[in-house]
């Protein structure tokens, strides 16, 4: 996949829906893998790199329809709630 992501955005691939009851105050979270990191990511989010697993709110982001791929979401850096590992 040769995509360039501009601005303070992450391109994520969906992994699984996560039960919201485990996380206080959040109805439903989505676990994703980071596939691309945008060119304008701020220092606060520089520790999030390609291949990292992150949690986002299920309602965040924009679903992308790209031929040959599935389950991609473009999110603003502020939509990434927590990094859970690689």
C-alpha positions, 0 to 999 in steps of 0.5 A, spaced: 500 500 500 503 506 497 499 511 501 501 518 503 497 521 509 498 528 510 496 532 516 495 530 523 492 524 521 493 516 522 491 511 517 488 505 521 486 498 520 480 495 524 482 489 528 476 488 533 470 491 537 472 491 544 467 491 550 465 498 553 464 496 560 471 494 561 473 502 560 469 507 564 466 512 561 466 510 554 461 506 550 465 502 545 472 502 543 475 500 537 482 496 537 486 498 530 493 497 527 496 503 525 498 503 518 500 510 516 502 516 520 501 523 517 506 528 516 503 533 521 503 529 527 504 533 533 510 531 538 505 528 543 503 523 538 510 522 535 511 515 539 505 512 535 508 509 529 506 504 524 504 497 527 502 499 533 496 497 536 491 503 539 484 504 541 479 509 538 472 511 540 468 507 535 464 513 533 471 516 531 474 517 524 472 516 517 471 509 513 475 509 507 473 505 501 480 503 497 480 498 492 484 492 495 483 493 502 478 493 507 477 496 514 481 502 514 479 508 518 482 515 517 483 519 524 485 525 527 491 524 532 486 527 537 482 521 536 487 516 538 485 514 546 491 510 548 497 506 545 496 498 547 502 495 544 505 492 537 
